[in-house]
């Protein structure tokens, strides 16, 4: 079955291509968009040797072009381990229409991607909402996996640790109390890591379920950083409260949430209770300001006295 790929005629005269791309760059980009390895999702497997053979380039020339398109033009990502390449703007040119055959094909091909980070990379350039929803579960999974492993350090088992210490200093042995203390600390670390994973999942679930943008991976990472570098006593609860306020005001943006968190931090409001108490006092302050304002019209002089009998005999 023949495959067709779409390229806009304005490709050759776009300001980006005219100013930043050489003729060699343009040829290479057209090749990446149209070679027979391309898929419906904008992610496909192709080796550097295959590219060199079909373009009649040396392997070194292909490597230079891949590096240029990744770091300078920022139009692709290439994973040399899985030999998978992702086209950033694939969705703008090729994913304009849906339909069951296309949706089924996209679903099938997404399951075959080995490096799921490439899925979220392509998803950012897709405009059709129903197709974005097919990509989003993989974007969600990527953030969960990355954040759950963030900050983890390599640890040895108790047997391995004992063996290492014995080899490095055979005369020093651990007492039973020291071993028990070490085990308790290890259990505590596991509990803390488990709780952190739960906090991360709860924030991500709230973000995804309330329209903040499933494919906005960078924003999620920045928001989740408040769990690690935070002055709040229970940062997860405070972050969720800030997100709830953002939803109530229809301001589903990272900057708005961070602004709320910074305001609370500056006001030294470190717990949910302190924040609630502060907010409860806000309406009275606003009413006080409104009562002091004169409203529309000319202000009433302070020395004016109303006399209802004025003008009567």
C-alpha positions in Angstrom: 0.0 0.0 0.0 1.4 3.4 -1.0 2.1 6.0 1.7 1.7 9.7 1.2 3.1 12.6 3.3 2.1 16.2 3.3 4.5 19.1 2.9 3.2 22.7 2.7 4.3 24.6 -0.4 5.3 27.5 1.8 8.1 25.3 3.2 10.6 26.7 0.7 9.9 30.3 1.4 9.3 30.3 5.2 11.4 32.8 7.1 12.9 30.1 9.2 14.1 28.1 6.2 15.3 31.1 4.3 17.3 32.5 7.1 18.6 29.5 9.0 18.7 26.5 6.7 21.2 25.8 4.0 20.2 24.0 0.8 21.7 20.8 2.4 19.6 21.3 5.5 16.4 21.7 3.4 17.1 18.5 1.5 17.8 16.6 4.7 14.6 17.9 6.3 12.4 17.0 3.3 14.0 13.5 3.5 13.1 13.2 7.2 9.5 14.1 6.4 9.1 11.8 3.4 11.3 8.7 3.5 9.5 5.4 3.5 10.3 4.7 7.2 8.0 7.6 8.3 4.9 6.7 10.3 1.5 8.3 11.0 2.7 9.5 14.5 5.9 11.4 13.4 8.2 8.9 15.3 10.0 6.1 13.5 13.0 3.9 13.6 15.9 4.6 11.1 19.6 4.0 11.5 22.3 6.5 10.5 23.6 4.0 8.0 20.2 3.9 6.3 20.1 7.7 6.0 23.6 7.8 4.7 22.9 5.2 2.0 19.7 6.7 0.7 21.1 10.3 0.7 24.5 9.2 -0.7 26.1 10.9 2.3 28.9 9.6 4.6 28.1 8.5 8.1 29.9 11.5 9.5 27.8 13.9 7.3 24.6 12.3 8.6 25.8 12.7 12.2 26.6 16.4 11.7 23.2 17.0 10.2 21.4 15.2 13.1 23.4 17.2 15.6 22.5 20.4 13.8 18.8 19.7 13.6 18.7 18.7 17.2 20.7 21.5 18.9 20.6 24.4 16.4 17.3 24.1 14.5 15.5 22.2 17.3 13.3 20.4 14.9 14.0 16.8 15.7 15.1 14.4 18.5 17.1 11.3 17.8 17.7 8.4 20.2 20.9 6.6 19.1 20.1 3.6 21.4 16.7 2.9 19.9 17.4 4.5 16.5 14.1 6.4 16.8 13.7 9.9 15.4 10.8 12.3 16.3 9.7 15.3 14.1 8.7 18.2 16.3 6.2 19.8 13.8 4.8 16.6 12.4 1.3 17.3 13.8 1.0 20.6 12.1 1.5 19.1 8.6 0.2 15.6 8.8 -2.4 15.3 11.6 -5.2 17.6 10.5 -7.9 15.0 10.1 -9.2 12.1 12.2 -11.5 9.2 11.4 -11.4 5.6 12.7 -8.7 4.2 10.3 -6.3 7.0 11.2 -7.0 6.9 14.9 -6.5 3.1 15.0 -3.2 3.5 13.1 -2.0 6.2 15.6 -3.0 4.1 18.6 -1.2 1.0 17.2 2.0 3.0 16.3 2.2 4.7 19.7 2.3 1.4 21.5 5.4 0.4 19.5 7.5 3.5 20.5 10.4 2.5 22.7 11.4 5.9 23.9 8.1 7.4 25.2 9.7 10.8 25.8 9.6 11.3 22.0 5.8 11.0 22.2 5.4 14.1 24.4 7.9 15.9 22.2 5.7 15.4 19.1 2.5 15.9 21.1 3.4 19.6 21.7 3.0 20.4 18.0 -0.4 18.7 17.5 -3.4 21.0 17.1 -6.3 18.5 16.7 -7.7 17.8 20.2 -9.0 14.3 19.5 -5.5 13.2 18.3 -3.8 14.9 21.3 -5.9 12.7 23.6 -4.3 9.6 22.1 -0.8 10.9 22.9 -1.6 12.3 26.4 -1.6 8.9 28.3 2.0 8.4 27.3 2.9 12.0 28.3 1.3 11.4 31.7 3.3 8.1 32.1 6.5 9.8 31.2 6.2 12.4 33.9 5.2 9.8 36.6 8.2 7.6 35.8 10.7 10.4 35.6 9.6 12.1 38.8 9.2 8.9 40.8 12.9 8.1 40.0 14.1 11.7 40.5 16.5 12.0 43.4 16.9 8.3 43.9 20.5 7.2 44.7 22.0 3.8 44.3 21.7 1.8 47.6 23.1 -1.6 48.5 21.3 -4.4 50.2 22.2 -5.1 53.8 24.3 -8.1 52.8 26.2 -6.1 50.2 26.8 -3.3 52.6 28.1 -5.6 55.3 30.4 -7.3 52.7 31.8 -3.9 51.5 32.5 -2.7 55.1 34.2 -6.1 56.0 36.4 -5.9 52.9 37.4 -2.3 53.5 38.0 -2.7 57.2 37.9 -6.3 58.5 38.5 -5.3 62.1 35.4 -3.1 62.3 32.1 -4.8 62.9 28.6 -3.5 63.3 26.8 -4.1 66.6 23.3 -5.5 66.6 21.9 -2.0 67.6 23.8 -0.3 64.8 22.4 -2.7 62.2 18.9 -2.2 63.6 19.3 1.5 63.4 20.5 1.3 59.9 17.5 -0.8 58.9 15.1 1.6 60.6 16.6 4.5 58.6 16.3 2.5 55.4 12.6 1.8 56.1 12.1 5.5 56.9 13.7 6.5 53.5 11.5 4.0 51.7 8.4 5.4 53.4 9.3 9.0 52.5 10.0 8.0 48.9 6.6 6.2 48.8 4.8 9.2 50.2 6.6 11.5 47.7 5.5 9.3 44.8 1.9 9.5 46.1 2.1 13.3 46.4 3.5 13.6 42.8 0.8 11.4 41.4 -1.9 13.4 43.2 -0.7 16.7 41.8 -0.3 15.3 38.3 -3.8 13.8 38.4 -5.3 17.1 39.5 -3.3 18.9 36.8 -4.4 16.5 34.1 -8.1 16.3 35.2 -8.6 20.1 35.4 -7.5 21.4 32.1 -4.0 22.7 32.8 -2.5 20.9 29.8 -1.6 17.2 29.7 1.3 17.7 27.3 2.9 20.6 29.1 5.7 18.5 30.7 8.0 21.4 31.6 5.3 23.1 33.5 4.6 20.0 35.5 8.2 19.6 36.4 8.4 23.2 37.6 5.3 22.8 39.7 6.5 19.6 41.3 9.8 21.2 42.3 7.8 22.9 45.1 7.7 19.5 46.8 11.5 19.5 47.2 12.4 23.1 47.6 9.6 24.5 49.7 9.2 26.3 53.0 5.7 25.0 53.4 5.1 22.4 56.1 2.9 20.2 53.9 3.8 21.4 50.3 1.6 18.9 48.5 -1.6 20.3 50.2 -0.5 23.9 49.7 0.2 23.3 46.0 -3.2 21.6 45.5 -4.9 24.5 47.2 -3.2 27.0 44.9 -4.3 24.9 41.9 -7.8 24.9 43.2 -7.8 28.7 43.4 -6.4 28.9 39.8 -9.3 26.7 38.6 -11.9 28.8 40.5 -10.5 31.9 38.8 -10.2 30.2 35.4 -6.5 30.9 35.3 -5.1 27.5 34.5 -1.5 28.5 34.0 1.7 27.7 35.8 2.7 31.4 36.4 -0.6 32.0 38.1 -0.1 29.1 40.5 3.5 30.0 41.3 2.4 33.6 41.9 -0.1 32.4 44.6 2.6 30.2 46.2 5.1 33.0 46.3 2.6 35.4 47.8 1.8 32.9 50.6 5.5 32.3 51.1 6.2 36.1 51.4 3.3 36.4 53.9 4.8 33.5 55.9 1.7 31.4 55.5 3.2 28.0 55.8 0.2 25.8 56.5 -3.3 25.3 55.1 -4.8 26.6 58.4 -2.8 29.8 58.2 -3.8 30.3 54.6 -7.5 29.7 55.3 -7.4 32.1 58.2 -5.7 34.8 56.1 -8.3 34.3 53.3 -11.2 34.5 55.8 -10.0 38.0 56.8 -9.7 39.2 53.3 -13.5 40.0 52.6 -13.7 42.2 55.7 -10.7 44.2 54.5 -12.2 44.6 51.1 -15.5 45.7 52.5 -13.7 48.2 54.6 -12.0 49.6 51.6 -15.3 49.8 49.7 -17.1 51.5 52.5 -14.4 54.2 52.6 -14.9 55.0 48.9 -17.4 57.6 47.9 -18.6 55.9 44.7 -19.7 57.8 41.6 -20.4 61.5 41.7 -18.8 64.4 43.7 -17.5 63.7 47.2 -19.6 65.0 50.2 -17.7 67.7 52.2 -16.9 66.6 55.7 -18.4 69.8 57.2 -21.8 69.4 55.4 -24.8 69.0 57.8 -28.2 67.9 56.5 -31.1 70.1 57.7 -34.5 68.7 56.8 -36.3 71.9 58.0 -34.4 74.2 55.8 -36.6 76.4 53.5 -39.7 76.1 55.7 -41.4 79.2 57.4 
